[in-house]
Amino acid sequence: MNTDKKIIISKVNELFKQDKIEEPERLLENYINQYPKDLDMLLRFAVFELNYPIYDHIKSIEAIDKILELDSNNIDTLLLLSYIKHFMLGDIDQKMLKKFAQVKTDDLQKLSMLEYVKSWFYDREKNYDMYEKTLLKSISLYSKHVYNNLDLGRFYLKQGNLIEAKKLLLSALNNIELVFPDVDYEYDCTDVNKIFYEFIKGTHTTSFMKGSIIKSLEELESKLTIEA
């Protein structure tokens, strides 16, 4: 990363922490207008627009579209678009699945995340066979995330497969790396990894979410005790 970019990103974060929005947004836009093929800064702008209280998914998607025009295989951008579609626009669709199928990478974490976001589609479609398969594949590619283990564990719990559910819920709990607001959570408001950690990997999570996993495990233990 060149010095100019580092200075701009640092300034953007400094201003954003002061609850300023227009000035940091303008800094990013000015840079992008000057360097329209800088994919990293386009992605950072897309992420910035998704911060509270901005939540401008339209501007974010416009930046994403520019990235994908230049690099259709940009995995971070496809994952970010999946996040927007799932949490802000209803859900991912068949077009997204086709884009995923064209992705080429050796990064097992990214491949695992792609399989995980596919599970959102199959869950919405009530295609539970494919839902299970995508979660299993996500875990087989990278087992140290939280949400792939958690979702499959809760799926098995509903099915009554208590032993497998317990293993997966324990893995989900043990894979949590950071709990907020228990720690002073410093983050870069332009970094896409913040979204990945919180909403796709689940390794950075809230005390409420951690508590819900513990509660699920306690309820599961009670059922196992009764069955024994």
Secondary structure as UniProt FT lines:
FT   HELIX           3..17
FT   TURN            18..19
FT   HELIX           22..34
FT   TURN            36..37
FT   HELIX           39..48
FT   TURN            49..50
FT   TURN            52..54
FT   HELIX           57..70
FT   TURN            72..73
FT   HELIX           75..88
FT   HELIX           94..101
FT   HELIX           108..124
FT   TURN            125..126
FT   HELIX           128..141
FT   TURN            143..144
FT   HELIX           147..159
FT   HELIX           162..174
FT   STRAND          178..180
FT   TURN            181..182
FT   TURN            189..190
FT   HELIX           192..195
FT   HELIX           196..201
FT   STRAND          204..206
FT   HELIX           207..227
//
